[in-house]
Amino acid sequence: MIQNDTIIALASPAGVGAIAVIRLSGENSISLVDRFFKSVRKNKSLLDQKTHTIHLGHIVNNNKILDEVLVSVFKNPNSYTGENVVEISCHGSIFIQQEIIQLFLQNGCRMADNGEFTMRAFLNGKMDLSQAEAVADVIASNSEASHQMAIQQMRGGITNELKELRGKLLDFAALIELELDFSGEDVEFADRTKFQELLTTISSVLKKLIDSFAFGNAMKNGIPVAIIGEPNVGKSTLLNALLNEEKAIVSDIAGTTRDAIEDEMIIDGVAFRFIDTAGIRETEDVVENIGIQKAYEKAEKAQLIIFLINAEKFTTDSPVFLQELELIKSRFPNKRVLTIANKIDKLDLKHKELLQQQVTDLILLSAKEKLGIDDLTNELISLVNIGALSNNETIVTNSRHFEALNNALESITSVQNGMDLGISSDLFAIDIRECLRHLGNITGEYDVDKDILGHIFSNFCIGK
């Protein structure tokens, strides 16, 4: 990608609006806009203006006024991209937007590629790679939780978490490399005890970050909640009650839902993806059996499972339902299963108390009458570990970071095993380099060899 040219793009959403923002970045962006900008103040040049200033005027082409605009000037290096940046705020007409963009395309600009402004910010050292990726997450965030995690990452969450440990590992890597240069003299520059302690600390941090991915990924994309149970228990009615719309078809005919129906809602800033599945029962219907198999597959992928029972039937045949509940829990031993008794509007107080005595943490509701829905949503929120968000803990949401962390942990484990076995430092030095490379992949610091050499020359004086 050419870095010394000038790029242009519409920075605001496409379509008609009150205003539109057109952004240019590149060494010549200010001088280029200055050619076609006529300030309301005569003889005012954008080139002579201070950075971070806004100017009222017109974009003029061959004495034809295209629009009255506000031009914002940001001079390098104090801009988003680290280059000269100009933002033109014009009226939101699609015709005006295209006229202005075409004017600059015909006079030395080119259209920016996807994400190129942020890529230039990364290449110019305005942010690291993980922060650049977080910009996209901020834009795509659809809940308070996903927004909070993206903001924390954009402020350097995972970078700050790993920076000090990576620096210490570089110091030891430099010492190990130095030992290899003096291998014939049988000397050790790196304190093995302290090195072991550092490896244990790094391993602990990496495991914590890796473990946070399941939670972070779910919070970012919406926590999947599968609603399962026998036919006609009220799964579709519950989905409709939660979403407050007729999303799923409700019928007295058993087996109406034959495919999974999904929709999302936000509860207290957290996105949940509710999945209405086919009723689970023994059947000869081939199509319905496929739906039942899909129900189990959806439950396997969900983080939470709602097992819905018919409160009326439970009071008359509780042993069967209790057995089914145990089967569900044994089938999904690593899942949190919420047991809900539906249709409680048809029960008296005595039978409600009987229900709660037989099933621990049972939630009573009537999806049809929308009774107890708040109890369910409150329970869902209580099961989500939002404390990590309020404590500003680093939570991994990016699958690329997750893969790099796993690879780094594997390399650290190899170093630890090698030291336990007493292998020579030249062998586990390879794994140290690999760990540094994987950690560097997260933030965009790829050149590990350069880092190690830099540490050697800055911390030691050899041959002087």
C-alpha positions in Angstrom: 0.0 0.0 0.0 1.4 3.4 -1.1 1.9 5.6 2.0 2.9 8.9 0.5 -0.2 9.5 -1.6 -3.4 11.3 -0.6 -6.5 9.2 0.1 -10.1 10.3 0.4 -13.3 8.6 1.6 -16.7 9.4 3.0 -16.3 9.1 6.8 -20.0 9.4 7.7 -22.6 6.7 6.8 -23.6 6.5 3.2 -27.0 8.1 2.3 -28.8 11.3 2.8 -28.4 13.1 6.1 -28.2 16.6 7.6 -24.4 16.6 7.0 -21.8 14.4 5.6 -18.1 14.2 6.5 -15.4 13.6 3.8 -11.9 12.8 5.1 -8.6 13.2 3.3 -5.2 12.0 4.6 -1.7 12.4 3.2 1.1 14.8 2.9 -0.6 16.9 0.3 -4.2 16.8 1.7 -4.1 20.3 3.2 -2.6 22.0 0.1 -5.0 20.0 -2.2 -8.1 21.1 -0.3 -6.7 24.7 -0.1 -6.8 24.9 -4.0 -10.6 24.5 -4.0 -11.5 26.1 -0.6 -12.6 29.7 -0.5 -12.8 31.0 3.0 -15.5 33.5 4.0 -12.5 35.6 5.0 -10.7 36.7 1.9 -7.2 35.5 1.1 -7.2 33.0 4.0 -5.0 29.9 3.2 -5.5 26.6 5.0 -1.7 26.1 4.8 -1.2 29.0 7.2 -3.7 27.8 9.8 -2.9 26.1 13.0 -3.6 22.4 13.5 -7.0 21.4 15.0 -8.8 24.4 13.7 -12.1 24.7 11.8 -12.8 27.1 8.9 -16.0 28.2 7.2 -16.1 28.6 3.5 -17.0 27.1 0.1 -15.7 24.4 -2.1 -15.4 26.0 -5.5 -14.6 24.4 -8.9 -14.1 26.7 -11.9 -15.9 29.5 -10.1 -18.9 27.2 -9.4 -19.8 26.8 -5.7 -20.4 23.1 -4.9 -21.3 23.7 -1.3 -20.8 25.7 1.8 -18.6 23.7 4.2 -16.7 23.5 7.4 -13.1 22.4 6.9 -11.2 20.9 9.9 -7.4 20.9 9.6 -5.2 18.4 11.5 -1.4 18.7 10.8 1.0 15.8 11.2 1.9 14.2 13.5 -1.0 15.4 15.7 -3.8 13.7 13.7 -5.6 10.3 13.7 -3.4 8.9 11.0 -0.2 10.8 11.9 -0.3 12.5 8.5 -1.9 15.8 7.4 -5.6 15.2 7.6 -8.5 17.3 6.4 -12.2 16.7 7.2 -14.8 18.4 5.0 -18.3 18.7 6.6 -20.7 19.4 3.9 -24.5 19.1 3.5 -25.7 15.5 3.4 -27.0 15.4 -0.2 -25.6 12.4 -2.0 -25.1 14.6 -5.1 -23.0 17.1 -3.1 -21.0 14.3 -1.5 -20.2 12.7 -4.9 -19.4 16.1 -6.5 -16.8 16.9 -3.8 -15.3 13.4 -3.8 -15.0 13.3 -7.6 -13.4 16.8 -7.6 -10.5 15.6 -5.5 -10.3 12.2 -7.2 -9.7 14.1 -10.4 -7.0 16.3 -8.8 -4.5 13.9 -7.2 -6.5 11.8 -4.6 -7.4 8.2 -4.7 -10.2 6.4 -2.9 -9.1 4.9 0.4 -9.1 1.1 0.8 -11.2 -0.5 3.6 -9.7 0.5 6.9 -6.8 2.4 5.3 -7.0 5.4 7.6 -6.6 3.2 10.6 -3.9 1.2 8.9 -2.0 4.4 8.3 -2.5 5.2 12.0 -0.9 1.9 12.9 2.0 2.2 10.4 2.7 5.7 11.6 2.9 4.6 15.3 -0.3 6.3 16.4 -1.6 2.9 17.8 -0.5 -0.7 17.9 -2.2 -3.5 15.9 -4.5 -4.6 18.7 -5.7 -1.0 19.2 -6.3 -0.7 15.5 -8.4 -3.8 15.5 -10.4 -2.4 18.5 -11.5 0.6 16.4 -13.5 -1.8 14.2 -15.0 -3.4 17.4 -16.0 0.1 18.8 -17.8 0.8 15.5 -19.5 -2.6 15.5 -20.5 -2.7 19.2 -24.2 -3.1 19.7 -24.4 -3.2 23.5 -22.9 -1.5 26.5 -20.8 -4.5 27.3 -19.3 -5.0 23.8 -18.7 -1.2 23.6 -16.9 -1.2 27.0 -14.6 -4.1 26.1 -13.7 -2.4 22.7 -13.0 0.9 24.4 -10.8 -0.9 27.0 -8.9 -2.6 24.2 -8.5 0.6 22.2 -6.9 2.2 25.2 -4.3 -0.5 25.1 -5.8 -3.2 27.4 -4.0 -6.3 26.2 -0.9 -4.3 25.2 -0.5 -2.9 28.7 -1.1 -6.4 30.2 1.7 -7.9 28.1 4.2 -5.0 27.7 6.1 -5.4 31.0 6.2 -9.2 30.8 7.4 -9.1 27.2 10.1 -6.5 28.1 11.4 -8.7 30.9 11.3 -11.8 28.6 13.3 -9.8 26.1 15.9 -9.0 28.8 16.3 -12.7 29.6 16.3 -13.6 25.9 19.2 -11.1 25.3 21.1 -12.7 28.2 20.5 -16.2 26.8 21.7 -15.0 23.3 24.8 -13.5 25.0 25.5 -16.9 26.7 25.5 -18.5 23.3 28.2 -16.1 22.1 30.4 -17.2 25.1 29.3 -20.9 25.0 33.0 -22.0 24.9 33.6 -20.3 28.3 30.7 -22.1 30.1 29.2 -19.0 31.7 25.6 -18.1 32.6 24.5 -14.5 32.5 20.8 -15.3 33.0 19.7 -16.2 36.6 17.9 -19.5 36.1 15.8 -19.1 39.3 14.5 -15.7 38.4 14.0 -16.8 34.8 11.8 -19.7 36.1 9.8 -17.3 38.2 9.3 -15.0 35.2 8.1 -18.0 33.1 5.6 -19.0 35.8 4.3 -15.4 35.9 4.0 -15.2 32.1 2.3 -18.6 31.9 -0.2 -17.4 34.6 -1.1 -14.2 32.7 -1.4 -16.0 29.4 -3.8 -18.6 30.9 -5.9 -15.8 32.4 -6.2 -14.0 29.1 -6.9 -17.3 27.2 -9.6 -18.2 29.7 -11.3 -14.8 29.3 -11.8 -15.4 25.6 -14.9 -17.6 25.9 -16.6 -14.9 28.0 -15.3 -12.0 25.9 -16.3 -13.5 22.6 -19.8 -14.2 23.9 -20.2 -10.7 25.3 -19.0 -9.3 22.0 -21.2 -11.3 19.7 -24.1 -11.9 22.1 -24.4 -14.7 24.7 -26.2 -17.6 23.1 -29.1 -19.1 25.1 -30.8 -22.2 23.9 -34.4 -22.8 24.9 -35.1 -26.6 25.0 -37.9 -28.8 26.2 -40.6 -31.2 25.0 -43.1 -30.1 22.3 -45.9 -27.6 23.3 -44.2 -26.6 26.5 -44.2 -23.0 25.5 -40.7 -22.4 24.0 -41.8 -20.3 21.1 -44.2 -18.3 23.4 -41.3 -17.7 25.8 -39.1 -16.4 22.9 -41.9 -14.1 21.8 -42.4 -12.8 25.4 -38.7 -12.1 25.8 -38.5 -10.3 22.5 -41.9 -8.6 22.9 -42.9 -9.6 19.3 -44.4 -12.5 17.4 -41.1 -13.9 16.2 -41.9 -17.6 16.4 -45.1 -19.3 15.3 -47.2 -20.5 18.2 -49.6 -23.4 17.8 -51.2 -26.2 19.9 -50.0 -28.7 17.3 -46.9 -30.5 18.6 -43.8 -30.2 16.6 -44.6 -26.8 15.0 -41.0 -25.6 15.4 -38.8 -27.7 13.3 -35.8 -25.5 12.8 -34.0 -23.2 15.2 -35.2 -19.6 15.4 -32.8 -17.0 16.7 -33.0 -13.4 17.7 -31.1 -11.0 19.9 -32.1 -8.6 22.7 -30.1 -6.5 25.1 -30.7 -6.8 28.8 -29.0 -4.2 31.1 -26.3 -3.5 28.4 -25.6 -7.2 27.7 -26.6 -8.8 24.4 -28.3 -12.2 24.5 -29.0 -14.4 21.5 -32.1 -16.5 22.3 -32.5 -19.7 20.2 -35.9 -21.4 20.0 -35.4 -25.1 19.2 -37.6 -28.0 18.1 -39.4 -29.9 20.8 -37.5 -32.9 22.1 -39.4 -36.1 22.0 -39.5 -39.6 20.5 -41.0 -39.3 16.9 -41.1 -41.2 13.6 -41.2 -37.9 11.6 -37.9 -37.7 9.7 -38.1 -33.9 9.4 -38.9 -33.4 13.0 -36.0 -35.7 14.0 -33.7 -33.5 12.1 -35.0 -30.5 14.0 -34.5 -32.3 17.3 -30.9 -33.1 16.4 -30.4 -29.4 15.6 -31.8 -28.5 19.0 -29.1 -30.6 20.7 -26.4 -29.0 18.4 -27.6 -25.5 19.3 -27.6 -26.4 23.0 -24.1 -27.7 22.7 -22.9 -24.4 21.2 -24.9 -22.2 23.7 -23.4 -20.8 26.8 -26.6 -21.1 28.8 -29.5 -23.5 28.4 -33.1 -22.9 29.4 -34.8 -26.2 30.1 -38.6 -25.5 29.9 -41.1 -27.7 31.6 -44.9 -27.6 31.6 -45.9 -26.8 35.2 -49.3 -28.5 34.9 -47.7 -31.8 33.8 -44.9 -31.6 36.3 -47.2 -31.6 39.2 -48.8 -34.9 38.0 -45.7 -36.6 36.7 -42.7 -35.0 38.4 -40.4 -38.2 38.4 -40.4 -38.2 34.6 -39.5 -34.5 34.4 -36.8 -34.8 37.1 -35.3 -37.7 35.2 -35.3 -35.6 32.0 -33.7 -32.7 33.8 -30.9 -35.0 35.0 -30.4 -36.3 31.5 -30.1 -32.7 30.1 -27.6 -31.8 32.8 -25.6 -35.0 32.2 -25.6 -34.4 28.4 -24.3 -30.9 28.9 -22.1 -31.2 32.0 -20.2 -28.0 31.3 -23.3 -25.8 30.6 -25.3 -23.7 33.1 -28.9 -25.1 32.9 -31.8 -22.9 34.0 -34.9 -24.8 34.8 -38.1 -23.0 34.2 -41.7 -24.1 34.9 -44.0 -22.5 32.4 -47.8 -22.0 32.5 -47.9 -21.3 36.2 -51.0 -19.2 35.7 -52.9 -22.5 35.7 -51.6 -23.6 39.1 -52.8 -22.7 42.6 -50.4 -21.7 45.4 -50.1 -25.2 46.8 -48.8 -26.7 43.5 -46.4 -23.8 43.0 -44.9 -24.4 46.4 -44.7 -28.2 45.5 -42.8 -27.3 42.3 -40.2 -25.2 44.1 -39.6 -27.9 46.7 -38.7 -30.5 44.1 -36.4 -28.4 41.8 -33.6 -26.3 43.1 -33.5 -22.7 41.8 -36.6 -23.2 39.8 -38.0 -20.1 38.0 -41.8 -19.9 37.8 -43.4 -18.0 34.9 -46.2 -17.8 32.4 -44.9 -16.9 29.0 -48.4 -16.4 27.6 -49.4 -14.0 30.4 -45.8 -12.6 30.6 -45.6 -13.3 34.3 -42.2 -13.9 35.8 -40.3 -12.7 32.7 -38.4 -10.1 34.8 -37.3 -12.9 37.2 -35.8 -14.7 34.2 -34.0 -11.7 32.8 -32.6 -10.8 36.3 -31.3 -14.4 36.6 -29.7 -14.2 33.2 -27.8 -11.0 34.1 -26.7 -12.5 37.4 -25.2 -15.4 35.6 -23.0 -13.2 33.4 -19.6 -12.2 34.9 -19.9 -8.5 34.3 -17.7 -7.8 37.3 -14.7 -8.2 35.1 -16.0 -5.3 33.0 -16.6 -3.0 35.9 -13.1 -3.8 37.2 -11.6 -2.9 33.8 -10.0 -6.3 33.5 -8.4 -7.2 30.2 -10.8 -9.5 28.3 -9.8 -11.1 25.0 -12.5 -10.8 22.3 -10.4 -11.2 19.2 -9.8 -14.8 17.8 -6.5 -13.8 16.3 -5.3 -12.7 19.8 -6.7 -15.9 21.3 -4.7 -18.0 18.8 -1.5 -16.0 19.4 -1.8 -16.3 23.1 -2.3 -20.1 22.9 0.8 -20.3 20.7 2.8 -18.2 23.1 1.7 -20.3 26.0 2.8 -23.4 24.2 6.2 -21.9 23.6 6.6 -20.9 27.2 5.6 -24.4 28.3 8.3 -25.8 26.0 10.8 -23.5 27.6 9.8 -24.6 31.1 9.9 -28.3 30.2 13.3 -27.8 28.6 14.7 -26.2 31.7 13.3 -28.9 33.9 15.0 -31.5 31.7 18.3 -29.5 31.8 18.6 -29.1 28.0 21.1 -26.5 26.7 20.1 -22.9 26.4 20.5 -22.9 22.6 17.6 -25.3 22.3 15.1 -23.5 24.5 16.3 -20.1 23.1 14.3 -21.0 20.0 11.1 -21.4 22.0 11.8 -18.0 23.7 12.0 -16.4 20.3 8.8 -18.1 19.2 7.0 -16.8 22.3 8.2 -13.3 21.7 7.1 -13.6 18.0 3.6 -14.7 19.0 3.2 -11.9 21.6 4.6 -9.4 19.0 1.9 -10.6 16.5 -0.8 -9.3 18.8 0.5 -5.7 18.8 2.3 -5.7 15.5 5.8 -5.9 16.8 7.0 -8.6 14.5 10.8 -8.1 14.3 11.9 -10.1 17.3 15.5 -10.4 16.2 15.8 -6.6 16.0 14.3 -6.3 19.5 16.9 -8.8 20.9 19.8 -7.1 19.2 18.6 -3.7 20.4 18.6 -5.0 24.0 22.0 -6.4 23.7 23.6 -3.3 22.4 21.7 -1.0 24.7 22.4 -3.0 27.9 25.9 -4.4 27.3 29.2 -3.1 26.1 31.1 -5.9 24.4 34.5 -5.5 23.0 34.9 -1.9 24.0 
